[in-house]
Amino acid sequence: MALWVMIFRKMANNKWLQLNLWFGLTICVALFCSMPLYSDAIMQRTLRKEMQLVQTKHGVYPGYVRIRTSVSRDMPWEETIEKLIEAEKFVQSIPRRMGISAISHYEQLFTYKLKVYPAGATEQERQLTNISGGFRALSDMEKRVKLLAGRMPEIRSDGVFEALVSQTFLLATRSDLGKELVLEATSEDMAKQSFRVIPVGVIDTFPEADPYLPFVVQDVPDGFMIPIEQFKSEFIDGGKLRVAEAEWRFAMNYEELTVEQAARFINADRDIRRYFQNRLGIGEVNIPARDTVASFIGTQEKLDIMMLALYAPVMMMLAFYLYMTANLIIERQKTEISVFRSRGASRLQIMLLYLLENSLLGLGAVLVGPYVGVLFTKVLGASSGFLEFVQRAALEVALDSDAYKIAIAAVCGAIVLILIPAFLATRASIVSHKQQMARANKLSFWHKTGLDIILVGFSIYLLYNFNKRQEDLKKLAIDATELQIDPLLFLMPAVFALGAGLLLLRVYPWFIRLVYWIGRRWWPPSLYHTLVQISRSSSQYLTISVFLVMTVATGLFSANAARTINDNLESKIRYSIGTDIALMTRWESNAVGPGYMSPEQQQQQQQQSDFGNSKVVQYAEPPLQPLRDLDGVESLARVFRKDNARFNDKKSGKNGPTTIIGVSTKEFGETAWMKNGLLDHHINEYLNLIATNPKAVLISRSIAEQAKLQPGDTIELYWTGTDRAEFIIYGIIDYWPTWNPLPSGSGRDGRPEKPNLVVGHLATIQNRINLEPYYVWLKLKEGVTSQYIYDQIAEKKIPVIDLKDANQELIQSMNDPFRMAINGVMTLGFVISMIICFFGFLLFWVLTLTGRTLQYGVLRAMGIPFAQIIGMLISEQLLTSAAAIIIGVFVGNLTSDLFVPLFEMSFSTTEQVPPFQIVRELGDYLQLYTIIGSMLLIGLLILCYRLSRIRIAQALKLGEE
């Protein structure tokens, strides 16, 4: 009991320090808890959204499962019955195998089709009848079908089957309800037998009966539906007629599916396909959500690794904070510890005392930290950029046992860290402690071990390897399909910033000594005192200086990295589409089949033409006025694109494939999106250049270099089945909206081929080569949503066959879990770093000021005015804190210049157009400097206030004691 009393007294004597230490432990717990909480929540929300898209793409419920199998006629009947029973048991186990419940399900059974004719038909009428139909059964038939006429069938004992039929089939039999029909087996592999059937009801689809899994009568309209109990007793148990097919359908509750269950879901899918593969006959399994769920396997692990790397800088800051706070506590108690050692206390007993003390703080952190972690997670889910937030649905976050396990592990690790100063202090006796106090200006551990040089060298080595890998990716034109961020891209900058900051802080005291030496005869007393103080005790400022350097450096890097990733992703989307909305309407043509062709069908038709079918399809251009009349459209442009065209230079004989883009110069310049700096001149200048001559074209630099062409030369354009048309080259371009100039594929020499482009007048291309479908680009007015345009298109019944929407793709990109993690963690990490830095800054200087109470009291007693003491404090802040911020700005910009370009590896090397570019915005810098300046100003005001409260008599009395 006495031990606990002593612990509580010690904590009460240092309550503010203990509170700061508890704050650091709580933030530590919250950070570690927020990682799994965020990854679980964001992946679960993304999975749910992706599953909902399955319904949009396939027109079925996201949890739809359909299993259909034929039943082989060659299989013995006893074996068939046994396998049907086993299959039904297996199907019933599907919800358990997938780990989610079934909202709805039904079963269908079918017999082979038989010849159908009226009961009183003559022999001649029987032979002329070509109508066929079989028996079928549906589970829960009474609930799933809509009865249009008649009644539900009953099971009769006189051998007559009562059945339900569709309106279509009833008309085909030329019969009415209540009239008897005969089903007769006529094929050679079935025994000669017949069945009497009376249609008693006409049915249709009843979607309201089951919105998740409606039974569609039109799927199999020709057949007689009888109760499933009668079907099984007559045909399965009774063996009167062979079963031809069996089908099971489920509507699984996809909302119960978690990311952790994705592998289980896919394993269940594989088991189902394997089970029904040739077991009864030919099996068919349709699970539309399969590919969507499969894409989430392993994704959460990658996200967890990325978040750990993203959190690395703020965790380093937190480790510094915890160590600094613990060290400040121990520094105040070193005399007490040395006394304990001198009086016989063992190091183990002293460490046990501090372990119990920190365990109490850790317990408080475990109780509060997870809830703070939930708050952090919601902040992450609302971020759209660095220090930018949007109104989106809050993440569904729930604390579980895993979160508390992580919290306990984080606290244990943090306690080990903060016990290090206590362990080091227990080595000193009262004599050695006094000796250490006399040698306060010793070299720090970081500089003594050369850790700054090691960290810089290690990060530069990794940087060299990454740059080399990036060059190889560009040379090989290796493609990537999605944003893949290497976690080291976030860890390396933090390591480099720490090493570079420590390296500059190693040199900084020598700079202060140089300044002191240069002006030692002229410095005023306040500045003279400050320079001597800093140059002689530089090691005591190291911790707070590293704090500030890391905060500023990582903040600048985070701002530049997040801004660069976001801007390049958005530019890529806008460049690939070229405008806000690009759509193609239906074009009537003389093509075989439908009167229009989608872009994919046009590509197939072109490929067929290349293999000898050179017939040119003639199109009828649809009216454009309905699109011009859309409200909310600022401008509209017609853009024709032909990817399989060819060019020919008669002078050099060079020819090859090229993409042709046809535009109307005025409307294209008003509508198209083009990033500045990609062309030598503004895109409108190129459009104005060719506007004066209908035969004028712009060619890509790849064609100019390949055929040695220059402005003023002529070039022939054509594609399969058309005549060649001659054009005049007016300019050479490197980029054009929607065109990718990067090499892809392999040429004849095995190297990636550069694509070619020719841009000309739409009207000239249509008149001189051929009229073919084009896209219509729409630039929307400010504030107009895509949905508003969609509603007008639907209302006017404009037949759109293809549509690309830049705004929707931007929204989809912003909701990507990895991008949200980058933006959210960088924002949250910076905010936490600023809070930690503020408390660390305030704690350090308040304790430093308290430790100098006697010194300031003596200075006041010597007659130095209070204003000069304030000047000493301000100059000390400028030469330490402000200098650390300047070093942080330098290190942050250097880190950004070195490491932000590496993010180019995270993008597809063959699709990153416009080229990857580092983006810096003045607003980010102003925001950062404002926050840091406000923090320092508030801290300085607090210090000045505390300094003004020092009384000379009290300070001198303190010195006497």
Residue pairs with C-beta under 8 A, 6 or more apart in sequence:
3 353
3 356
4 356
6 353
7 353
7 356
7 357
7 360
10 333
10 357
11 18
11 357
11 360
14 329
14 332
14 333
16 843
17 325
17 328
17 329
17 332
17 843
18 329
18 361
20 325
20 839
20 843
21 322
21 325
21 326
21 329
21 358
21 361
21 418
22 361
22 364
22 365
23 839
24 318
24 321
24 322
24 325
24 414
24 836
25 322
25 361
25 362
25 364
25 365
25 369
25 411
25 414
25 415
26 364
26 365
26 368
26 369
26 372
27 318
27 369
27 372
27 832
27 835
27 836
28 318
28 322
28 365
28 369
28 410
28 411
28 414
29 365
29 366
29 368
29 369
29 370
29 372
29 373
29 407
29 410
29 411
30 369
30 370
30 372
30 373
30 375
30 376
31 311
31 314
31 315
31 318
31 373
31 376
31 410
31 832
32 373
32 406
32 407
32 409
32 410
33 369
33 370
33 373
33 374
33 399
33 403
33 406
33 407
33 410
34 373
34 374
34 376
34 377
34 380
34 828
35 304
35 307
35 308
35 311
35 406
36 304
36 402
36 403
36 406
37 373
37 374
37 377
37 397
37 399
37 403
38 307
38 376
38 377
38 380
38 381
38 395
38 821
38 824
39 300
39 303
39 304
39 307
39 817
39 821
40 259
40 300
41 377
41 381
41 395
41 396
41 397
42 303
42 380
42 381
42 395
42 817
42 820
42 821
43 259
43 296
43 299
43 300
43 303
43 817
44 258
44 259
44 396
45 381
45 393
45 395
45 396
46 296
46 815
46 816
46 817
47 257
47 258
47 259
47 262
47 292
47 293
47 296
48 254
48 255
49 815
50 292
50 295
50 296
51 62
51 63
51 254
51 257
51 289
51 292
51 293
52 62
53 292
54 60
54 62
54 288
54 289
54 292
55 61
55 62
57 288
58 64
58 288
60 288
61 212
61 213
61 251
61 254
62 254
62 288
62 289
63 100
63 103
63 212
63 250
63 251
63 252
63 253
63 254
63 257
63 289
64 213
64 249
64 250
64 251
64 252
64 286
64 287
64 288
64 289
65 94
65 248
65 249
65 250
65 251
65 252
65 272
65 286
65 287
66 247
66 248
66 249
66 250
66 284
66 285
66 286
66 287
67 91
67 247
67 248
67 249
67 272
67 276
67 283
67 284
67 285
67 286
68 245
68 246
68 247
68 248
68 283
68 284
68 286
69 87
69 245
69 246
69 247
69 276
69 279
69 280
69 281
69 282
69 283
69 284
70 244
70 245
70 280
70 281
70 282
70 283
71 80
71 84
71 242
71 243
71 244
71 245
71 246
71 280
71 281
72 80
72 280
72 281
73 189
73 242
75 83
75 280
77 239
77 242
80 242
80 243
80 280
81 236
81 237
81 239
83 279
83 280
84 236
84 243
84 246
84 280
87 246
87 275
87 276
87 279
87 280
88 107
90 275
91 107
91 248
94 102
94 250
94 268
94 272
95 101
95 102
95 250
95 252
97 264
97 267
97 268
97 271
97 272
98 252
98 257
98 261
98 264
98 265
98 268
99 256
99 257
99 261
99 264
99 265
99 268
100 252
100 253
100 254
100 256
100 257
100 261
100 265
101 252
101 253
101 256
102 250
102 251
102 252
102 253
103 212
103 213
103 251
103 252
103 253
104 210
104 212
104 213
104 250
104 251
105 213
105 248
105 249
105 250
105 251
106 138
106 139
106 140
106 144
106 213
106 215
106 248
106 249
107 138
107 139
107 228
107 246
107 247
107 248
108 136
108 137
108 138
108 139
108 245
108 246
108 247
108 248
108 249
109 136
109 137
109 228
109 231
109 232
109 235
109 236
109 243
109 245
109 246
109 247
110 134
110 135
110 136
110 220
110 223
110 243
110 244
110 245
110 246
110 247
111 134
111 135
111 136
111 235
111 241
111 242
111 243
111 244
112 134
112 185
112 187
112 190
112 241
112 242
112 244
113 132
113 133
113 134
113 222
113 223
113 244
114 132
114 133
114 134
114 183
114 184
114 185
114 186
114 195
115 126
115 129
115 131
115 132
115 183
115 184
115 185
115 186
116 129
116 131
116 132
116 133
116 173
116 181
116 182
116 183
117 125
117 126
117 129
117 131
117 181
117 182
117 184
118 125
118 173
118 174
118 175
118 179
118 180
118 181
118 182
119 179
119 180
119 181
119 182
119 196
121 129
121 182
126 184
131 172
131 173
132 222
133 169
133 173
133 183
133 222
133 223
133 224
134 183
134 223
134 224
134 244
135 161
135 163
135 183
135 195
135 223
135 224
135 226
135 231
135 235
135 241
136 220
136 223
136 224
136 225
136 226
136 231
137 225
137 226
137 227
137 228
137 230
137 231
137 232
138 144
138 145
138 215
138 225
138 228
139 228
141 152
141 164
141 225
141 227
141 228
142 152
143 209
143 210
144 206
144 209
144 210
144 214
144 215
145 164
145 203
145 204
145 205
145 206
145 209
145 215
145 217
145 225
146 203
146 204
146 205
146 206
146 209
147 164
147 201
147 202
147 203
148 167
148 201
148 202
148 203
148 204
149 177
149 201
149 202
150 164
150 177
150 178
150 199
150 200
150 201
150 202
151 200
151 201
152 164
152 200
152 201
153 161
153 162
153 163
153 164
153 200
153 201
153 225
153 226
153 227
154 162
154 200
155 162
155 227
155 229
155 230
156 162
159 196
160 180
160 196
160 197
160 198
161 195
161 196
161 197
161 198
161 224
161 226
161 230
162 197
162 198
162 200
162 226
163 197
163 198
163 199
163 200
163 224
163 225
163 226
164 199
164 200
164 201
164 202
164 203
164 224
164 225
164 226
165 173
165 199
165 201
165 202
165 203
165 223
165 224
165 225
166 202
166 203
166 204
166 217
166 218
166 221
166 222
167 202
167 204
168 218
168 221
168 222
169 221
169 222
169 223
170 176
170 177
170 199
170 202
172 222
173 181
173 199
175 181
175 199
176 199
177 199
177 200
177 201
177 202
178 198
178 199
178 200
179 198
179 199
180 196
180 197
180 198
181 196
181 197
181 198
181 199
182 194
182 195
182 196
182 197
183 194
183 195
183 197
183 224
184 193
184 194
184 195
185 191
185 192
185 193
185 194
185 241
190 241
190 242
193 240
193 241
195 240
195 241
197 224
199 224
203 217
203 225
204 217
205 214
205 215
205 216
205 217
205 218
206 214
206 215
207 214
209 215
210 251
212 251
213 249
213 250
213 251
234 240
234 241
235 241
235 242
235 243
236 243
245 281
246 280
254 289
257 265
257 293
259 296
259 299
259 300
260 300
262 293
262 294
262 296
262 297
263 297
265 293
266 290
266 293
266 294
266 297
269 285
269 287
269 290
272 285
272 287
273 283
273 285
275 283
276 283
276 284
276 285
277 283
299 817
302 818
303 817
303 818
303 821
305 487
306 485
306 487
306 490
306 818
306 821
306 822
307 821
307 825
308 487
309 487
309 488
309 489
309 490
309 491
310 487
310 490
310 821
310 822
310 825
310 826
310 829
311 825
311 829
312 490
312 491
312 494
313 490
313 493
313 494
313 497
313 550
313 554
313 558
313 829
313 833
314 554
314 828
314 829
314 830
314 832
314 833
314 836
316 494
316 498
316 550
317 547
317 550
317 551
317 554
317 832
317 833
317 836
317 837
318 832
318 836
319 417
320 543
320 546
320 547
320 550
320 840
321 547
321 836
321 839
321 840
322 414
322 417
322 418
323 417
323 418
323 420
323 421
324 543
324 544
324 547
324 840
324 843
324 844
325 418
325 840
325 843
326 417
326 418
326 419
326 420
326 421
326 422
327 421
327 543
328 843
328 844
328 847
329 421
330 337
330 421
330 422
330 425
331 421
333 425
334 425
334 428
334 433
335 430
335 433
337 350
337 422
337 425
337 426
337 428
338 425
338 428
338 429
338 430
338 432
338 433
339 430
340 349
340 350
341 347
341 350
341 426
341 428
341 429
341 430
342 429
342 430
347 423
347 426
347 427
350 422
350 426
351 419
351 422
351 423
351 426
354 419
354 422
355 415
355 419
358 415
358 418
358 419
359 415
362 411
362 412
362 414
362 415
365 407
365 411
365 414
366 404
366 407
366 408
366 411
369 407
369 410
369 411
370 399
370 403
370 404
370 407
371 399
373 403
373 407
374 397
374 399
376 828
377 395
377 397
378 394
378 395
378 397
379 389
379 824
379 827
379 828
380 395
380 820
380 821
380 824
380 825
380 828
381 392
381 394
381 395
381 820
381 824
382 389
382 390
382 391
382 392
382 394
382 824
383 389
383 390
383 820
383 823
383 824
383 827
383 828
384 390
384 814
384 823
385 562
385 563
385 566
385 823
385 827
386 558
386 559
386 562
386 563
386 566
386 823
386 826
386 827
386 830
386 924
387 559
387 827
387 830
387 924
387 927
388 823
388 827
390 814
392 815
428 436
440 537
440 539
440 540
441 536
441 537
441 538
441 539
442 539
443 539
444 539
444 542
445 451
446 452
446 502
446 542
447 502
447 506
451 499
451 502
452 498
452 499
452 500
452 501
452 502
452 503
452 505
452 506
453 499
453 503
454 499
455 495
455 496
455 498
455 499
455 502
456 496
456 499
456 500
456 503
457 499
458 495
458 499
459 492
459 493
459 495
459 496
459 499
460 496
462 488
462 492
463 492
463 496
463 898
463 899
463 902
466 488
466 489
466 492
466 902
466 905
467 902
469 905
470 902
470 904
470 905
473 905
473 909
474 909
476 752
477 742
477 743
477 744
477 745
477 752
477 909
477 910
478 909
478 910
479 744
479 908
479 909
479 910
479 911
480 907
480 908
480 909
480 911
481 908
483 569
483 816
483 818
483 819
483 906
483 907
484 906
485 818
485 822
485 903
485 906
486 905
486 906
489 899
489 902
489 903
489 905
489 906
490 561
492 899
493 554
493 557
493 561
493 895
493 898
493 899
494 550
494 554
496 895
496 898
496 899
497 549
497 550
497 553
497 554
497 557
497 891
497 892
497 895
498 546
498 550
500 553
500 891
500 894
500 895
501 545
501 546
501 549
501 550
501 553
501 887
501 888
501 891
502 546
504 549
504 887
504 890
504 891
505 542
505 545
505 546
505 549
505 884
505 887
508 538
508 545
508 883
508 887
509 534
509 535
509 538
512 531
512 534
512 535
512 538
512 879
513 535
515 531
516 523
516 528
516 531
516 532
516 535
520 528
523 531
525 864
525 868
526 868
526 869
526 871
526 872
526 875
527 871
527 872
527 875
529 872
530 872
530 875
530 876
530 879
531 879
533 876
534 541
534 876
534 879
534 880
540 848
541 880
543 840
543 844
544 840
544 841
544 844
544 845
544 880
544 881
544 884
545 880
545 881
545 883
545 884
545 887
546 884
547 836
547 837
547 840
547 841
547 884
548 837
548 841
548 881
548 884
548 885
548 888
548 932
549 884
549 885
549 887
549 888
549 891
550 833
550 888
551 833
551 834
551 837
551 888
551 932
552 884
552 885
552 888
552 889
552 891
552 892
552 928
552 932
553 888
553 889
553 891
553 892
553 895
554 829
554 830
554 833
554 892
555 830
555 833
555 834
555 892
555 928
555 932
556 888
556 889
556 892
556 893
556 895
556 896
556 925
556 928
557 892
557 895
557 896
557 899
557 900
558 826
558 827
558 829
558 830
559 826
559 830
559 921
559 924
559 925
559 927
559 928
560 896
560 900
560 918
560 919
560 920
560 924
561 822
561 826
561 896
561 899
561 900
561 903
562 822
562 823
562 826
562 827
563 919
563 920
563 921
563 924
564 900
564 903
564 916
564 917
564 918
564 919
565 819
565 822
565 903
565 906
566 819
566 823
567 917
567 919
568 903
568 907
568 912
568 914
568 916
568 917
568 919
569 813
569 819
569 907
570 810
570 813
571 675
571 914
572 907
572 911
572 912
572 913
572 914
573 806
573 809
573 810
573 813
574 673
574 675
574 806
574 810
575 673
575 674
575 675
575 737
575 738
575 913
575 914
576 738
576 911
576 913
577 673
577 738
577 804
577 805
577 806
577 809
578 639
578 672
578 673
578 737
578 738
578 777
579 637
579 671
579 672
579 673
579 737
579 777
579 778
579 779
579 806
580 673
580 778
580 779
580 780
580 786
580 805
580 806
580 807
581 777
581 778
581 780
581 786
581 789
581 803
581 804
581 805
581 806
581 807
582 639
582 775
582 776
582 777
582 778
582 803
582 804
583 775
583 776
583 778
583 800
583 802
583 803
583 804
584 598
584 599
584 773
584 774
584 775
584 776
584 800
584 801
584 802
584 803
585 622
585 627
585 776
585 798
585 799
585 800
585 801
586 595
586 596
586 622
586 799
586 800
586 801
587 596
587 597
587 619
587 620
587 621
587 622
587 773
588 595
588 596
588 619
588 620
588 622
589 595
589 596
589 597
589 617
589 618
589 619
589 620
590 617
590 618
591 597
591 605
591 617
596 773
596 799
596 801
597 605
597 617
597 773
598 801
598 802
599 773
599 802
602 772
602 773
603 643
603 644
605 617
606 644
606 719
606 720
607 644
609 615
609 616
609 720
609 721
610 644
610 720
614 720
614 721
615 721
616 721
616 722
616 770
617 772
618 771
619 771
619 772
619 773
621 771
622 799
624 636
624 638
624 776
626 796
626 798
627 633
627 636
627 776
627 778
627 798
628 636
630 778
630 789
630 792
630 793
631 788
631 792
632 780
632 781
632 784
632 788
632 789
632 792
633 778
633 779
633 780
633 781
633 784
633 789
634 670
634 779
634 780
634 781
635 667
635 670
635 671
635 778
635 779
636 667
636 671
636 776
636 777
636 778
636 779
637 663
637 664
637 667
637 668
637 670
637 671
637 672
637 776
637 777
637 779
638 663
638 664
638 667
638 762
638 774
638 775
638 776
638 777
639 661
639 662
639 663
639 668
639 738
639 762
639 774
639 775
639 776
639 777
640 660
640 661
640 662
640 663
640 762
640 765
640 766
640 772
640 773
640 774
640 775
641 659
641 660
641 661
641 662
641 738
641 774
641 775
642 659
642 660
642 662
642 719
642 772
643 659
644 657
644 719
644 720
645 657
645 658
645 659
645 660
645 717
645 718
645 719
645 758
646 655
646 656
646 657
646 658
646 717
646 718
646 719
647 655
647 656
647 658
647 699
647 703
647 707
647 715
647 716
647 717
647 756
647 758
648 654
648 655
648 715
648 716
648 717
648 718
648 724
649 655
649 707
649 709
649 713
649 715
649 716
650 714
650 716
651 713
651 714
652 707
652 708
654 706
654 707
654 708
656 703
656 706
656 756
657 756
658 700
658 703
658 717
658 755
658 756
658 757
658 758
659 739
659 755
659 756
659 757
659 758
660 717
660 719
660 757
660 758
660 759
660 760
660 765
661 736
661 738
661 739
661 757
661 758
661 759
661 760
662 759
662 760
662 761
662 762
662 764
662 765
662 766
662 774
663 687
663 759
663 760
663 761
663 762
664 761
664 762
664 763
665 687
665 688
665 690
665 691
665 761
666 687
666 691
668 687
668 777
669 683
669 684
669 687
670 779
671 777
671 778
671 779
672 683
672 737
672 777
673 737
673 806
674 683
674 735
674 737
675 914
676 682
678 734
678 735
678 914
678 915
679 686
679 733
679 734
679 735
680 734
683 737
686 698
686 731
686 733
689 696
689 698
689 730
689 731
690 696
690 697
690 698
690 730
690 731
690 759
690 760
690 761
693 728
693 730
694 761
694 763
694 764
695 726
695 727
695 728
695 761
695 764
696 727
696 728
696 729
696 730
696 760
696 761
697 715
697 717
697 727
697 728
697 729
697 730
697 758
697 759
697 760
698 729
698 730
698 731
698 732
698 733
698 736
698 758
698 759
698 760
699 709
699 715
699 729
699 731
699 732
699 733
699 756
699 757
699 758
699 759
700 732
700 733
700 734
700 736
700 739
700 741
700 755
700 756
700 757
700 758
701 732
701 733
701 734
701 741
702 741
702 754
702 755
702 756
702 757
703 709
703 715
703 756
703 757
703 758
704 710
704 732
706 756
707 715
709 715
709 729
710 729
710 732
711 729
711 730
711 731
711 732
712 728
712 729
713 728
713 729
714 726
714 727
714 728
714 729
715 726
715 727
715 728
715 729
715 758
716 724
716 725
716 726
716 727
717 724
717 725
717 727
717 758
717 760
717 765
717 769
718 724
718 725
718 769
719 769
719 770
721 770
722 769
722 770
723 769
725 764
725 765
725 768
725 769
727 758
727 760
727 764
733 757
733 759
734 741
735 741
735 913
735 914
736 757
736 759
739 755
739 757
740 755
740 910
740 911
740 913
741 754
741 755
741 757
741 913
742 755
742 909
742 910
742 911
742 912
742 913
743 751
743 752
743 753
743 754
743 755
743 910
744 752
744 753
744 755
744 910
745 752
745 753
746 752
746 753
747 753
762 774
766 772
775 802
778 789
780 786
780 789
780 807
785 807
786 805
786 807
786 808
793 800
813 819
814 820
834 931
834 932
834 935
837 935
838 935
838 938
838 939
841 881
841 935
841 936
841 939
842 939
842 942
845 939
845 943
846 942
846 943
846 946
849 856
849 943
849 946
849 947
853 950
853 954
853 955
853 958
854 955
854 956
854 958
854 959
856 869
856 947
856 950
856 955
857 950
857 951
857 952
857 954
857 955
857 956
857 958
857 959
858 955
858 956
858 959
859 869
860 866
860 869
860 950
860 952
860 955
861 952
861 955
861 956
866 948
869 947
870 944
870 947
873 940
873 943
873 944
873 947
874 940
877 936
877 940
881 936
882 936
885 932
885 936
896 918
896 920
897 918
900 918
901 916
901 918
903 916
904 912
904 916
907 916
